[in-house]
């Protein structure tokens, strides 16, 4: 299942954070701490950003391996390699 974000809304929270001179997470926590100073839409975006930081993002992007033009996903065999690892 994927999350759909309306194209006109993509990047709006990041640009607001940059405008305030903060990181996305720093700005999200600032908005969450002072909700009376921000619009309901901005508060929703802040909560979404905080929640999204807890998701597992790694391993989904494809990278070229440089050999034959094929791609690989980092950590695609991580659990298998971890099981076979000897201490």
Backbone atoms as SQL, in Angstrom:
CREATE TABLE atoms (id INTEGER PRIMARY KEY, chain TEXT, resi INTEGER, resn TEXT, atom TEXT, x REAL, y REAL, z REAL);
INSERT INTO atoms VALUES
  (1, 'A', 1, 'UNK', 'N', 0.846, -1.177, 0.000),
  (2, 'A', 1, 'UNK', 'CA', 0.000, 0.000, 0.000),
  (3, 'A', 1, 'UNK', 'C', 0.888, 1.235, 0.000),
  (4, 'A', 2, 'UNK', 'N', 0.571, 2.166, -0.835),
  (5, 'A', 2, 'UNK', 'CA', 1.346, 3.392, -0.879),
  (6, 'A', 2, 'UNK', 'C', 0.455, 4.574, -0.513),
  (7, 'A', 3, 'UNK', 'N', 1.094, 5.641, -0.139),
  (8, 'A', 3, 'UNK', 'CA', 0.371, 6.841, 0.261),
  (9, 'A', 3, 'UNK', 'C', 0.379, 7.813, -0.902),
  (10, 'A', 4, 'UNK', 'N', -0.783, 8.354, -1.217),
  (11, 'A', 4, 'UNK', 'CA', -0.885, 9.320, -2.285),
  (12, 'A', 4, 'UNK', 'C', -0.851, 10.724, -1.692),
  (13, 'A', 5, 'UNK', 'N', 0.063, 11.543, -2.197),
  (14, 'A', 5, 'UNK', 'CA', 0.129, 12.942, -1.811),
  (15, 'A', 5, 'UNK', 'C', -0.145, 13.753, -3.063),
  (16, 'A', 6, 'UNK', 'N', -1.131, 14.609, -2.991),
  (17, 'A', 6, 'UNK', 'CA', -1.517, 15.437, -4.120),
  (18, 'A', 6, 'UNK', 'C', -0.300, 16.203, -4.647),
  (19, 'A', 7, 'UNK', 'N', -0.060, 16.169, -5.955),
  (20, 'A', 7, 'UNK', 'CA', 1.134, 16.812, -6.501),
  (21, 'A', 7, 'UNK', 'C', 1.308, 18.273, -6.099),
  (22, 'A', 8, 'UNK', 'N', 0.218, 19.000, -5.973),
  (23, 'A', 8, 'UNK', 'CA', 0.337, 20.416, -5.596),
  (24, 'A', 8, 'UNK', 'C', 0.759, 20.599, -4.139),
  (25, 'A', 9, 'UNK', 'N', 0.652, 19.543, -3.336),
  (26, 'A', 9, 'UNK', 'CA', 1.014, 19.618, -1.916),
  (27, 'A', 9, 'UNK', 'C', 2.395, 19.042, -1.621),
  (28, 'A', 10, 'UNK', 'N', 2.996, 18.355, -2.598),
  (29, 'A', 10, 'UNK', 'CA', 4.299, 17.729, -2.386),
  (30, 'A', 10, 'UNK', 'C', 5.380, 18.785, -2.191),
  (31, 'A', 11, 'UNK', 'N', 6.155, 18.636, -1.134),
  (32, 'A', 11, 'UNK', 'CA', 7.265, 19.540, -0.874),
  (33, 'A', 11, 'UNK', 'C', 6.895, 20.831, -0.171),
  (34, 'A', 12, 'UNK', 'N', 5.619, 21.031, 0.125),
  (35, 'A', 12, 'UNK', 'CA', 5.224, 22.288, 0.756),
  (36, 'A', 12, 'UNK', 'C', 5.719, 22.385, 2.186),
  (37, 'A', 13, 'UNK', 'N', 5.738, 21.285, 2.907),
  (38, 'A', 13, 'UNK', 'CA', 6.216, 21.328, 4.288),
  (39, 'A', 13, 'UNK', 'C', 7.729, 21.513, 4.326),
  (40, 'A', 14, 'UNK', 'N', 8.422, 20.874, 3.413),
  (41, 'A', 14, 'UNK', 'CA', 9.878, 21.030, 3.335),
  (42, 'A', 14, 'UNK', 'C', 10.241, 22.477, 3.017),
  (43, 'A', 15, 'UNK', 'N', 9.521, 23.083, 2.078),
  (44, 'A', 15, 'UNK', 'CA', 9.819, 24.474, 1.733),
  (45, 'A', 15, 'UNK', 'C', 9.500, 25.409, 2.892),
  (46, 'A', 16, 'UNK', 'N', 8.449, 25.117, 3.656),
  (47, 'A', 16, 'UNK', 'CA', 8.133, 25.935, 4.831),
  (48, 'A', 16, 'UNK', 'C', 9.223, 25.795, 5.891),
  (49, 'A', 17, 'UNK', 'N', 9.748, 24.593, 6.060),
  (50, 'A', 17, 'UNK', 'CA', 10.823, 24.374, 7.029),
  (51, 'A', 17, 'UNK', 'C', 12.081, 25.129, 6.605),
  (52, 'A', 18, 'UNK', 'N', 12.404, 25.089, 5.308),
  (53, 'A', 18, 'UNK', 'CA', 13.573, 25.813, 4.812),
  (54, 'A', 18, 'UNK', 'C', 13.392, 27.319, 4.967),
  (55, 'A', 19, 'UNK', 'N', 12.165, 27.791, 4.755),
  (56, 'A', 19, 'UNK', 'CA', 11.874, 29.208, 4.892),
  (57, 'A', 19, 'UNK', 'C', 12.107, 29.680, 6.335),
  (58, 'A', 20, 'UNK', 'N', 11.851, 28.779, 7.286),
  (59, 'A', 20, 'UNK', 'CA', 12.074, 29.084, 8.702),
  (60, 'A', 20, 'UNK', 'C', 13.505, 28.761, 9.137),
  (61, 'A', 21, 'UNK', 'N', 14.318, 28.270, 8.220),
  (62, 'A', 21, 'UNK', 'CA', 15.716, 27.973, 8.522),
  (63, 'A', 21, 'UNK', 'C', 15.910, 26.764, 9.415),
  (64, 'A', 22, 'UNK', 'N', 15.037, 25.780, 9.285),
  (65, 'A', 22, 'UNK', 'CA', 15.117, 24.590, 10.125),
  (66, 'A', 22, 'UNK', 'C', 15.051, 23.331, 9.268),
  (67, 'A', 23, 'UNK', 'N', 15.408, 22.218, 9.902),
  (68, 'A', 23, 'UNK', 'CA', 15.235, 20.933, 9.236),
  (69, 'A', 23, 'UNK', 'C', 13.751, 20.576, 9.257),
  (70, 'A', 24, 'UNK', 'N', 13.386, 19.597, 8.467),
  (71, 'A', 24, 'UNK', 'CA', 11.985, 19.182, 8.418),
  (72, 'A', 24, 'UNK', 'C', 11.527, 18.684, 9.784),
  (73, 'A', 25, 'UNK', 'N', 12.339, 17.836, 10.418),
  (74, 'A', 25, 'UNK', 'CA', 11.947, 17.307, 11.725),
  (75, 'A', 25, 'UNK', 'C', 11.946, 18.394, 12.799),
  (76, 'A', 26, 'UNK', 'N', 12.915, 19.290, 12.744),
  (77, 'A', 26, 'UNK', 'CA', 12.961, 20.381, 13.713),
  (78, 'A', 26, 'UNK', 'C', 11.738, 21.267, 13.603),
  (79, 'A', 27, 'UNK', 'N', 11.357, 21.586, 12.378),
  (80, 'A', 27, 'UNK', 'CA', 10.177, 22.411, 12.159),
  (81, 'A', 27, 'UNK', 'C', 8.906, 21.665, 12.551),
  (82, 'A', 28, 'UNK', 'N', 8.853, 20.368, 12.255),
  (83, 'A', 28, 'UNK', 'CA', 7.671, 19.571, 12.613),
  (84, 'A', 28, 'UNK', 'C', 7.461, 19.563, 14.125),
  (85, 'A', 29, 'UNK', 'N', 8.524, 19.409, 14.871),
  (86, 'A', 29, 'UNK', 'CA', 8.394, 19.399, 16.331),
  (87, 'A', 29, 'UNK', 'C', 8.056, 20.792, 16.865),
  (88, 'A', 30, 'UNK', 'N', 8.527, 21.841, 16.185),
  (89, 'A', 30, 'UNK', 'CA', 8.180, 23.209, 16.577),
  (90, 'A', 30, 'UNK', 'C', 6.687, 23.449, 16.357),
  (91, 'A', 31, 'UNK', 'N', 6.168, 23.009, 15.222),
  (92, 'A', 31, 'UNK', 'CA', 4.742, 23.163, 14.918),
  (93, 'A', 31, 'UNK', 'C', 3.909, 22.365, 15.910),
  (94, 'A', 32, 'UNK', 'N', 4.354, 21.165, 16.225),
  (95, 'A', 32, 'UNK', 'CA', 3.607, 20.325, 17.161),
  (96, 'A', 32, 'UNK', 'C', 3.607, 20.922, 18.565),
  (97, 'A', 33, 'UNK', 'N', 4.707, 21.568, 18.959),
  (98, 'A', 33, 'UNK', 'CA', 4.805, 22.160, 20.303),
  (99, 'A', 33, 'UNK', 'C', 3.985, 23.438, 20.424),
  (100, 'A', 34, 'UNK', 'N', 3.804, 24.165, 19.319),
  (101, 'A', 34, 'UNK', 'CA', 3.063, 25.431, 19.340),
  (102, 'A', 34, 'UNK', 'C', 1.925, 25.398, 18.321),
  (103, 'A', 35, 'UNK', 'N', 0.925, 24.559, 18.502),
  (104, 'A', 35, 'UNK', 'CA', -0.105, 24.405, 17.473),
  (105, 'A', 35, 'UNK', 'C', -0.963, 25.648, 17.269),
  (106, 'A', 36, 'UNK', 'N', -1.067, 26.495, 18.260),
  (107, 'A', 36, 'UNK', 'CA', -1.912, 27.683, 18.125),
  (108, 'A', 36, 'UNK', 'C', -1.336, 28.704, 17.149),
  (109, 'A', 37, 'UNK', 'N', -0.063, 28.582, 16.812),
  (110, 'A', 37, 'UNK', 'CA', 0.589, 29.525, 15.899),
  (111, 'A', 37, 'UNK', 'C', 0.534, 29.102, 14.439),
  (112, 'A', 38, 'UNK', 'N', -0.018, 27.920, 14.145),
  (113, 'A', 38, 'UNK', 'CA', 0.004, 27.396, 12.783),
  (114, 'A', 38, 'UNK', 'C', -1.385, 26.935, 12.360),
  (115, 'A', 39, 'UNK', 'N', -1.596, 26.883, 11.054),
  (116, 'A', 39, 'UNK', 'CA', -2.890, 26.462, 10.504),
  (117, 'A', 39, 'UNK', 'C', -3.103, 24.964, 10.722),
  (118, 'A', 40, 'UNK', 'N', -4.365, 24.524, 10.670),
  (119, 'A', 40, 'UNK', 'CA', -4.631, 23.085, 10.788),
  (120, 'A', 40, 'UNK', 'C', -3.926, 22.257, 9.710),
  (121, 'A', 41, 'UNK', 'N', -3.821, 22.805, 8.500),
  (122, 'A', 41, 'UNK', 'CA', -3.149, 22.082, 7.422),
  (123, 'A', 41, 'UNK', 'C', -1.666, 21.902, 7.734),
  (124, 'A', 42, 'UNK', 'N', -1.030, 22.931, 8.267),
  (125, 'A', 42, 'UNK', 'CA', 0.388, 22.846, 8.617),
  (126, 'A', 42, 'UNK', 'C', 0.592, 21.854, 9.759),
  (127, 'A', 43, 'UNK', 'N', -0.330, 21.815, 10.694),
  (128, 'A', 43, 'UNK', 'CA', -0.224, 20.854, 11.802),
  (129, 'A', 43, 'UNK', 'C', -0.350, 19.428, 11.290),
  (130, 'A', 44, 'UNK', 'N', -1.262, 19.198, 10.341),
  (131, 'A', 44, 'UNK', 'CA', -1.412, 17.862, 9.757),
  (132, 'A', 44, 'UNK', 'C', -0.131, 17.422, 9.048),
  (133, 'A', 45, 'UNK', 'N', 0.489, 18.362, 8.322),
  (134, 'A', 45, 'UNK', 'CA', 1.730, 18.054, 7.620),
  (135, 'A', 45, 'UNK', 'C', 2.850, 17.737, 8.609),
  (136, 'A', 46, 'UNK', 'N', 2.871, 18.464, 9.726),
  (137, 'A', 46, 'UNK', 'CA', 3.898, 18.231, 10.739),
  (138, 'A', 46, 'UNK', 'C', 3.741, 16.845, 11.360),
  (139, 'A', 47, 'UNK', 'N', 2.525, 16.477, 11.699),
  (140, 'A', 47, 'UNK', 'CA', 2.271, 15.156, 12.283),
  (141, 'A', 47, 'UNK', 'C', 2.638, 14.071, 11.281),
  (142, 'A', 48, 'UNK', 'N', 2.310, 14.280, 9.999),
  (143, 'A', 48, 'UNK', 'CA', 2.665, 13.318, 8.964),
  (144, 'A', 48, 'UNK', 'C', 4.182, 13.162, 8.877),
  (145, 'A', 49, 'UNK', 'N', 4.905, 14.283, 8.914),
  (146, 'A', 49, 'UNK', 'CA', 6.371, 14.233, 8.833),
  (147, 'A', 49, 'UNK', 'C', 6.968, 13.486, 10.016),
  (148, 'A', 50, 'UNK', 'N', 6.431, 13.712, 11.198),
  (149, 'A', 50, 'UNK', 'CA', 6.923, 13.020, 12.396),
  (150, 'A', 50, 'UNK', 'C', 6.648, 11.520, 12.288),
  (151, 'A', 51, 'UNK', 'N', 5.442, 11.170, 11.871),
  (152, 'A', 51, 'UNK', 'CA', 5.091, 9.755, 11.728),
  (153, 'A', 51, 'UNK', 'C', 5.931, 9.085, 10.632),
  (154, 'A', 52, 'UNK', 'N', 6.151, 9.778, 9.519),
  (155, 'A', 52, 'UNK', 'CA', 6.910, 9.202, 8.404),
  (156, 'A', 52, 'UNK', 'C', 8.358, 8.949, 8.777),
  (157, 'A', 53, 'UNK', 'N', 8.873, 9.684, 9.742),
  (158, 'A', 53, 'UNK', 'CA', 10.266, 9.471, 10.144),
  (159, 'A', 53, 'UNK', 'C', 10.462, 8.124, 10.831),
  (160, 'A', 54, 'UNK', 'N', 9.384, 7.511, 11.271),
  (161, 'A', 54, 'UNK', 'CA', 9.468, 6.210, 11.948),
  (162, 'A', 54, 'UNK', 'C', 9.308, 5.038, 10.987),
  (163, 'A', 55, 'UNK', 'N', 8.969, 5.321, 9.752),
  (164, 'A', 55, 'UNK', 'CA', 8.807, 4.258, 8.767),
  (165, 'A', 55, 'UNK', 'C', 10.160, 3.762, 8.309),
  (166, 'A', 56, 'UNK', 'N', 10.177, 2.543, 7.764),
  (167, 'A', 56, 'UNK', 'CA', 11.402, 1.996, 7.197),
  (168, 'A', 56, 'UNK', 'C', 11.495, 2.453, 5.747),
  (169, 'A', 57, 'UNK', 'N', 12.435, 3.348, 5.461),
  (170, 'A', 57, 'UNK', 'CA', 12.590, 3.879, 4.115),
  (171, 'A', 57, 'UNK', 'C', 13.662, 3.157, 3.325),
  (172, 'A', 58, 'UNK', 'N', 14.589, 2.514, 3.992),
  (173, 'A', 58, 'UNK', 'CA', 15.732, 1.905, 3.323),
  (174, 'A', 58, 'UNK', 'C', 15.367, 0.684, 2.511),
  (175, 'A', 59, 'UNK', 'N', 16.159, 0.439, 1.493),
  (176, 'A', 59, 'UNK', 'CA', 16.014, -0.776, 0.726),
  (177, 'A', 59, 'UNK', 'C', 14.986, -0.719, -0.377),
  (178, 'A', 60, 'UNK', 'N', 14.352, 0.408, -0.627),
  (179, 'A', 60, 'UNK', 'CA', 13.328, 0.467, -1.647),
  (180, 'A', 60, 'UNK', 'C', 13.828, 1.116, -2.930),
  (181, 'A', 61, 'UNK', 'N', 14.894, 1.859, -2.862),
  (182, 'A', 61, 'UNK', 'CA', 15.411, 2.547, -4.032),
  (183, 'A', 61, 'UNK', 'C', 16.331, 1.604, -4.804),
  (184, 'A', 62, 'UNK', 'N', 16.221, 1.629, -6.100),
  (185, 'A', 62, 'UNK', 'CA', 17.053, 0.792, -6.960),
  (186, 'A', 62, 'UNK', 'C', 18.293, 1.572, -7.373),
  (187, 'A', 63, 'UNK', 'N', 19.432, 0.918, -7.354),
  (188, 'A', 63, 'UNK', 'CA', 20.697, 1.531, -7.730),
  (189, 'A', 63, 'UNK', 'C', 21.340, 0.726, -8.849),
  (190, 'A', 64, 'UNK', 'N', 21.964, 1.389, -9.819),
  (191, 'A', 64, 'UNK', 'CA', 22.671, 0.632, -10.852),
  (192, 'A', 64, 'UNK', 'C', 23.920, -0.005, -10.258),
  (193, 'A', 65, 'UNK', 'N', 24.189, -1.233, -10.631),
  (194, 'A', 65, 'UNK', 'CA', 25.367, -1.911, -10.070),
  (195, 'A', 65, 'UNK', 'C', 26.613, -1.693, -10.920),
  (196, 'A', 66, 'UNK', 'N', 26.463, -1.107, -12.106),
  (197, 'A', 66, 'UNK', 'CA', 27.612, -0.764, -12.923),
  (198, 'A', 66, 'UNK', 'C', 28.191, -1.907, -13.732),
  (199, 'A', 67, 'UNK', 'N', 27.665, -3.106, -13.617),
  (200, 'A', 67, 'UNK', 'CA', 28.222, -4.244, -14.350),
  (201, 'A', 67, 'UNK', 'C', 27.524, -4.405, -15.695),
  (202, 'A', 68, 'UNK', 'N', 26.273, -4.765, -15.654),
  (203, 'A', 68, 'UNK', 'CA', 25.555, -5.011, -16.897),
  (204, 'A', 68, 'UNK', 'C', 24.337, -4.100, -17.049),
  (205, 'A', 69, 'UNK', 'N', 24.289, -3.028, -16.266),
  (206, 'A', 69, 'UNK', 'CA', 23.164, -2.101, -16.359),
  (207, 'A', 69, 'UNK', 'C', 21.975, -2.515, -15.523),
  (208, 'A', 70, 'UNK', 'N', 22.063, -3.676, -14.856),
  (209, 'A', 70, 'UNK', 'CA', 20.953, -4.099, -14.007),
  (210, 'A', 70, 'UNK', 'C', 20.972, -3.293, -12.709),
  (211, 'A', 71, 'UNK', 'N', 19.948, -3.461, -11.934),
  (212, 'A', 71, 'UNK', 'CA', 19.848, -2.724, -10.676),
  (213, 'A', 71, 'UNK', 'C', 19.799, -3.684, -9.508),
  (214, 'A', 72, 'UNK', 'N', 20.098, -3.165, -8.349),
  (215, 'A', 72, 'UNK', 'CA', 19.977, -3.951, -7.124),
  (216, 'A', 72, 'UNK', 'C', 19.343, -3.081, -6.060),
  (217, 'A', 73, 'UNK', 'N', 18.774, -3.714, -5.081),
  (218, 'A', 73, 'UNK', 'CA', 18.186, -3.015, -3.949),
  (219, 'A', 73, 'UNK', 'C', 19.085, -3.255, -2.751),
  (220, 'A', 74, 'UNK', 'N', 19.576, -2.188, -2.104),
  (221, 'A', 74, 'UNK', 'CA', 20.420, -2.397, -0.929),
  (222, 'A', 74, 'UNK', 'C', 19.677, -3.210, 0.124),
  (223, 'A', 75, 'UNK', 'N', 20.378, -4.065, 0.776),
  (224, 'A', 75, 'UNK', 'CA', 19.849, -4.898, 1.857),
  (225, 'A', 75, 'UNK', 'C', 18.803, -5.904, 1.399),
  (226, 'A', 76, 'UNK', 'N', 18.735, -6.199, 0.085),
  (227, 'A', 76, 'UNK', 'CA', 17.697, -7.130, -0.352),
  (228, 'A', 76, 'UNK', 'C', 17.915, -8.531, 0.205),
  (229, 'A', 77, 'UNK', 'N', 19.149, -8.900, 0.479),
  (230, 'A', 77, 'UNK', 'CA', 19.420, -10.202, 1.064),
  (231, 'A', 77, 'UNK', 'C', 19.988, -10.062, 2.470),
  (232, 'A', 78, 'UNK', 'N', 19.692, -8.956, 3.103),
  (233, 'A', 78, 'UNK', 'CA', 20.285, -8.664, 4.405),
  (234, 'A', 78, 'UNK', 'C', 19.925, -9.724, 5.452),
  (235, 'A', 79, 'UNK', 'N', 18.653, -10.092, 5.540),
  (236, 'A', 79, 'UNK', 'CA', 18.256, -11.056, 6.573),
  (237, 'A', 79, 'UNK', 'C', 18.906, -12.416, 6.317),
  (238, 'A', 80, 'UNK', 'N', 19.033, -12.796, 5.052),
  (239, 'A', 80, 'UNK', 'CA', 19.668, -14.074, 4.722),
  (240, 'A', 80, 'UNK', 'C', 21.152, -14.034, 5.073),
  (241, 'A', 81, 'UNK', 'N', 21.811, -12.926, 4.764),
  (242, 'A', 81, 'UNK', 'CA', 23.225, -12.785, 5.096),
  (243, 'A', 81, 'UNK', 'C', 23.427, -12.737, 6.603),
  (244, 'A', 82, 'UNK', 'N', 22.510, -12.112, 7.301),
  (245, 'A', 82, 'UNK', 'CA', 22.624, -11.995, 8.755),
  (246, 'A', 82, 'UNK', 'C', 22.492, -13.376, 9.412),
  (247, 'A', 83, 'UNK', 'N', 21.604, -14.218, 8.898),
  (248, 'A', 83, 'UNK', 'CA', 21.409, -15.562, 9.451),
  (249, 'A', 83, 'UNK', 'C', 22.681, -16.402, 9.296),
  (250, 'A', 84, 'UNK', 'N', 23.389, -16.201, 8.169),
  (251, 'A', 84, 'UNK', 'CA', 24.569, -17.001, 7.888),
  (252, 'A', 84, 'UNK', 'C', 25.831, -16.436, 8.524),
  (253, 'A', 85, 'UNK', 'N', 25.721, -15.294, 9.165),
  (254, 'A', 85, 'UNK', 'CA', 26.883, -14.655, 9.782),
  (255, 'A', 85, 'UNK', 'C', 27.320, -15.426, 11.024),
  (256, 'A', 86, 'UNK', 'N', 28.600, -15.695, 11.133),
  (257, 'A', 86, 'UNK', 'CA', 29.113, -16.418, 12.308),
  (258, 'A', 86, 'UNK', 'C', 29.866, -15.458, 13.188),
  (259, 'A', 87, 'UNK', 'N', 29.663, -15.599, 14.470),
  (260, 'A', 87, 'UNK', 'CA', 30.339, -14.717, 15.442),
  (261, 'A', 87, 'UNK', 'C', 31.740, -15.156, 15.699);
